[in-house]
């Protein structure tokens, strides 16, 4: 448990709401409410297991840009299937499936950033996501930091994130993404996956979480996989921090 991580609770709750909107976007075929004070910059699709779907959006206010990535309806299937193997990314190794999805939407995202009319040098980029969307948010946070996109600051808050890559990836991420918080319900199974050591078909892969973890434990329904991974559980847990 990490107890001394600095974070903004109001920001955490707000970004959780925006992470949830990415699920609404998917469920309602790209129809979702834009938060007050923001305008929609881009809705983007990505390919998940060969199927192109709505996977997130970018919104902007006077002082900030927010990008939100969604997860999937069956995160456990993703985390234990053949996509758990690793491929190279910025000097480390990361989950093959996560990177495949991210690469399928990356060009749209960076093009949208480049098309912003207003100068981005005085804006903060907030990156968020829940579940597998949290994994995509992690990949994008490092990618954005290592790209010359000109934001004043980049902040990543995610929720219920699985492990994304190996210790080399985590080390590079931790060195470059300075404002990064992962919120974890200790009764949630997804942040425990993939395992720290994954062996399959004669190959071994190692997974390590990136920084910085803020965790909580909900005593209600401790054995309910669905509840402990839900947006509601994370909202309740963060409110108690």
Protein Blocks (a to p, Z undefined) as FASTA:
>chain_A
ZZkbccdfklmmmmmmmmmmmmmmmmnnopacddehiacfbdcdddeehiacdfbdcddd
fkbccddddddfblmlmmmmmklpccdeehiacdfklmmmmmmmmmmmmmmmmmpmback
lpccddddehjlmmmmmmmmmmmmmpcehpabdcdddehiacfbdfklmmmmmmmmmbcc
ddddfkbmklmpccfbdceehiacdddddddddddddfehkllmklmmpmklmmmmmmmZ
Z
